Amino acid sequence: EAVGVLGGWLVVKKLVAGGLAGAAAKTAVAPADRCKILMQVALNFGGGREVSVSQTFRDVLRTDGVAGFWRGNSAVVLRIAPYAAIQFSSFEWYSRHTSPMFAAESAWLHRFACGGLAGMTSVLATYPLDLIRTRLAVQHAGSAPYRGVGDAFASILRLEGWRGLYRGVGTTLFGIIPYAGVNFAAYGMLKRQLSRQRSAQSHPILTSLLAGSGAGLLAQSATYPVDVVRRRMQVVSFLGQGKHLLPQSNPCSMWSALVHVVRHEGFFALYRGLSINYLKAAPAIAISFTTYDYLKRRWGVPESKYSATSV
């Protein structure tokens, strides 16, 4: 019985560590994240025109003030805490139970597969909060249709039904599986390479930060166009002037949306906001992995070869 209680306590520690890691990372990069979303949809502050990173920052500051950079962040934290907890924990569960299916020399493929499955699991569990966060992030302070997370949830449920809370989830899953897969696989490979350096043992936090930064950049570069389309699918249903952002077919598929963007706005529209995303992706992933690793060690959670931060 004592062993069972101890095992359950370790699971709780890992879940809390994952949740705090995700919340810390997202809060730290919230200003860049909001500006990225606004650049992706290019509506509220862009009027349909191309806007720069500096212009977006100035417009947010002028329109909503400093607090505007964290608009919708409560929904981010409410979503990312369980999201990160589920993602890290499910990664380790998948890693442990699928280990016999992969050879030792295919460690990167094993991490990629488990990362993709973990990403899918966490998305399905927390997607409604991600959709609400996006809608809160793109609305103006003076003409906001939603007063907060609870009001947004009730309004979407009333006007769009349960399906409205999962609008764009197919596109999200299409993007998150390779994104999370690349993220976990790249982190493992980079940390393994960095750990071979003599200084890595005396600077574990710096090693984890560097590996997380590289993993974040690689994962974002590989899957960013899908993220652009996903954000548009989430916002056009309540921003009437955004109908031109996607094809008018109903339902709108991810492929038709990608083609529509390229045809009407050019190929590089799929990468709108990528520059600012680099500013947030590297520190966000680095902070997330490093905080998770640090808290586990601080709380005495034994390291396992199946851990998300092991090499």
N, C-alpha and C positions, 0 to 999 in steps of 0.2 A: 504493500500500500504506500509506504514511504517513497519507494522508487517511482510509483505512478504520480504521486503528488509532485515530486521533484521534476519529473519529465514534463508535467503540465505547466509548472512554474517556468521552466526554460522556454516553453513554447510562448507563454505570455510575454516573457522578456523579449523574445525575438520579434513578436508582433508589435510591441510597444516601440522597440528600437526602430523597426521599419517605418512605423507611422511617424515618429518624431523626425526621422531622417528625411522623409518626403516633405513634411511640413516645413522644416528648416530650409530645405533647398528651394521650394517654391516661393516661400516668403522672401527669400533673399533676392530672387530674380523676378519678382512680380512686376516691377516697372517695365523691364524689357519685354516681359511676356505680354503685357497689355498692349504696348506699342506694336509688337509683332502681329497680334491679332488684328489691330486696326489697319495695319499695312496690308495684311492678307485680304481683308474684305474691301479695303479702299473705298469706304462709303462715308462714314460719319465725318471724318476729318479730311478725306481726300476728294470728296465730290466726284468720285469716279476717275480722278486723275492720279498719276504717279506721285507719290510723296516720299521724301527722304526720311532717314532715321531722325536727323536733327529736327526737321520740320514737325514730325509726329510728336516728338518729345515736347517741343514748344507749344504745339496746339493743345496737347493734353494739359500741360501746366496752365495755359491761359484759360481754357474752358472749364476744367474741373479742379484746378489747384493741385497741390502736392498730394493730397489724399486721393486724387483721381488715379494716380499710378497704382494704387492698391484697390481700385474699384473691382469688386467681384472676388477679392482675395479670400473672403470668408468662405465662399463656395469652394475655392481652390483648396483651402486647408481641410474643409469638411470632406472633400473628395479625396485629396491626395494622401491623407493620413491612413484611411482604410485601404486605398489603392496601393500605396507603397508597402503597407503591412502584408496585404494579400500577395503582392507580387514577389517580395523577397521570400516569404514563407512558402508560397506555392512553388517557386523556383527550386527551393531546397527539397520539397516533397517530390517534385517531378525528377529532380536530379538523382535522388536516392532510389526511386522506384524504376527508373529507366536505365540506370547504370549498366546492368548486364547486357543491354542492347548495343552498347558502343565500346569499341576497342580503346585501349589506353591512349593510342596515338591519335585518336579522333576526339580529344578533349574539347577542342574548339567547336566541333559539330555538335557534341553533346550539350555544351553550354548554349549554343545557338537554338537548338530544339527546345530545351527547357525554358530558355528565356522567352521564346515565342509563345509557348503554352502558358507561361506565367503571365505574360502580357495580356493574352486573351482572357484568362480567368479574371484578372483584376479589372479589365475594361467592362466585362459583362456585369460585374458586381457594383460598379460605381459610375456607369455611363450617365445616368440622369443628372448627376451633380456636375459632370464635365460640360454637358449641354447648357445647364443653367449658368455656370461660370462664364461660358463664352458669351451668352446673351447679356449678362450683366456687364461684361467688359466692354461691349460695343455701344451701349446706350449712353446718352448724354445725361448730365446732371439735371438740366432744366426740363427735359422732356422724357423722363424715364418711365417706360411702361410697367416696370417692376420695382417694388419698394425694397425688395430683399430676396434672400434665398427662399424663404417660406412662401412669400407672395408669388414668386416666379413659378415655384413648383405647383401651387394651387391653380394659377392661371393657365399654365400649359396643360395641366390635367383636365381642366374644365373646357378649354377651347380646342385642344388637339387630341385629347384622350391619352391613354397609356402609350400608344404608338408614338405620340409626339415626344415623349420623354426619351425615346430611343431613335429619334430621327438622325440618320447618318451613321448609325452604329455599324452597319455593314462596311462602309468605307473606313471607319475607325479600326475595325478588326483587320481589314486588309492592310492598313498601314502599321498597326501596332505589332503584329506578329513579326515582320522582318525588323522593325525598329528595336523592339525589346530583344530579339534574337541577336542582332548585331551588337547591341549595347552590352549584353552579358558576355558574349563571346569576345568582343574587343577588349573589354575590361580584364577578362581572364588572361588573354594573350599578352596585353601590355603590362599588366602587373607581374606576370611571370618573367617577362624580359627585364623589367626594372628590378625585380627582386634578386637578379643575378649580380647586380652591382653591389659592391662592398658596403656602400653607404646606406643601402636600403634597409638593413636591419636596425640601424640606429635612427632612421627617419621613416617609420611606417606610415605616418599620416601624410607626409609629402609624397611618398610612393603611391598611396591610394589616390591622392588628389590628382597626380599626373596621369595615372591610368584612367581615372574617371573622366578627366577632361578630354583625353584622346578618344575614349569610347563615345562620349557625347557628340563630338564633332563628326565622327564617322557615321554614327547612327542617324543624325539629323540630315547629313548630306545625302544619304541613301534613300530616305523616305519623305523628304520635305514636300514634294508635289502633292502627295496624298493628303498631307496635313492641311495644305491650302484648300483643297477641295472639301475636306471634312468640315473646316470652319465655315465655309460658305454654305454648305448644306444645313448647318446648324442655325444660321442667322437669317437666311432669306425668308423664312416663313413668317417672321414678325417684323422685318424691315422691308416695308413695301417697295421702297425705291431700289431694293437689291435684286429684283427679279431678273435683271439683265445679266447677273453674275453667273447664272446657271441656265441650262436648256429648259424649255417649258414643258418637256415631257414629264408625265407623272405615272409611275415613280421615276425619279432621275437616278440613273445608274452612275457609278463612279467613273466608268470608262467614258460615257457620254459627257459627263461633266469635265473630264480632263480634255477631251477633244474640243469642247465648247470654249474653254479658257484659251487653249492654244490658237484656235481659229479666230477668235474675236479680240484677244489681247496680246497674242504672241507667246512664244515658248517661254520666255523669261518671266512671264506673269506667274508661272508655276513656282517660281523661286522668289516672289515678292516677299520681302521681310526676312530673307535668309540671313542677311548680314547681321541684323539685330538678333536673330535666333542664335547665331554663333556666340554672341555676347552672353546669352543666357544658358545655352545648352552645355557648354563646357563647365561653368561653375555649378550649374544645377546637378548634373550627373556626378561631378566630383564631390560636391557637398553631400549628396545622397548616399553614395557608396561609403564615403569616409566616415560620415556620422553613424551609419549603421554598423560599420566595422568597429568604430571607437566605442560605441555604447555596448556592444556585445562583449568586448574585452573588459570594459569597465564594470559590467555587471556579472562577470565571471561565466559567460556562456562559452562552453568548450568549442574550439574550432573543429570543423569537420570538413572532410574533402568534398562534401556535397554543398558546403556553404556558398552563398552568392559571392562572397569576398575572398574565397580561398583560391589558391593557385595550384 
